[in-house]
């Protein structure tokens, strides 16, 4: 608020100190007429992320060493790492963007008058720490457990599917080679180079409960058994999973062999001709399967479009998979927000 110069000297000094804690940039930004999509997204994620639980997962490993510079606060690094993955930015790019964007600076909770943004090397070391102790996998499990505790995940049915994540195919690098763990696969009449993310999605709500990563040339059906939960009694999948019930890993497991596999048929398997005047029950059954199976595409859309994560960032499947654990955990949170279930989810937080 503006300073009233007719007030006493003590009141004047008090108002001046308040302005120090609220820089002129904040005061100017408060008068804006429109909320940007980035600001709305960050505000929504701020309200739903279980900050205490996620920081508790990292804290035992994020300790000050006897030598070296003082550690940057854990929450500061976590917020910077999350924004980097949500907006698809490199280590140097997120540092520059925080300096340029007031909204990201505010989410980062940083005051440039007394502190600075961590550099790219600091963020690199923090990411290696998360990779070493599988922290992002634990974050994904934490979100899944809280969705389950809030009654937002309905057990009994799973949708299995896979999506291709592109990797750089160029050999214009120091080793003159492609990423050794990535492979090529043909889909239709087009070839793709990279890896696959296989996901198991709750058939009722669309939340992702399991993901795995393989090279792109690994068939979808190979990972089907790893995506089915212990209490699932039905599994939905596209025609790429035809014959899954005949695989050895399914037949040898008492639970998996008892599951009802509702796999989509290929169009060529529909023998009903157009001249048939009756109800095409095969087509109606396939339509019902597709209406359930389509839920699996929503998390893929969020990860690959909203988070701009349609391409690999690192060399190696494990490093990229740990990144996608965080992205699919965030996708579950986004779907929870869009469904208006934020209050139920937040009630499970300690």
Phi, psi and omega in degrees: 000154181292151182277131177268109185284354177274355181280175182290166181297321181294317178295324179297317179293324180294317179293325178294318177297323178296325178290332177294322180282346177236090185302162181299329178298318178296320182292322178291319183291333180293342181266010181294156183259349185220139175267124181286162179295323178296318179295317179297321179295313182294322177295320179293316180292327176301323186279341187248340182290132176283081188301314183299317182292318181293320178291329177293331177290328184268328189307318181299338182254347182260081186239153180284130177276162181296323180244159180105172183286161184293141181292142173286143181310140185301316182298325178298314180292320181296317179296321179293319180295319179296314180296323178301317182282325180293325184254008174061045185251147174286175183301314179288327183293321181291325178297314180294320183294324178297321177294326184275329188256121178293322182298317180289326176296320180292318177296325180287345180056057182235141177244109185295345180285339183233349181211173182232164177282135177303145182279178184296324180294319178297318178293324177300313179296323179294319179295320177297325177296316179295323180290322183296323184251017176052043184292321183294328175297320179291326175296317178300315179295324179297316179295317180298317180296322181288323174297320178294316180296330179277358181075024183265353176247129180254119182280163176121331181218144181226142172254127179252141178195172179216153177226147181272132175251118185289147175234152179300126180265356182288148176254016179276070178218184185296322183269353180060032181224163172275170177299122189295331183272351179269151181218167180265151177214147179259131176231110188070237178252016184236143178259141178232145178240128179158222182226174177237142169253118178262132184231144170249121186242140177298126187292335183271321189249337180088003177283140180279128180248343181210139170222150173223164180230138178217174171293158186294335183276001176279128183293147181305321187294338183294327183262005185300319184295333182279352184255359184262132181278163183293336182252015178280137175242357175214145181227133179249144178198164178280184186294347177292346180258011177300132181088008183297328182290349181264356182287153186296319182293338177276314183294329183279349180257123183301320181287311183297327180287343180266356181286145176271111183267109182258079186264139180293141177274158173286151179304328181290345181276351178276106186272355182286127181275164179292339181284347181291126186273344183278187179283128178276089185293327178299318180293321179294320179296317179293327178294320179295320177299316183294327180294333176273318185293337184294341180297336183290340183281338184296311176299323177299320180297317181296315183293316188273339181251304182295316181267000176053047184244044178276359180228151177290154180246334185238167175270127180110141183288321184297314180300317180291323179297319179296327174295319182286339171300315179294318183293320179286330172297317178293323178297320176299320178294320178298316179294325177296319178295315182293331179278355180074028182255020184298319183296317179296321180293315184292336179293341179276351183284145179286000000 
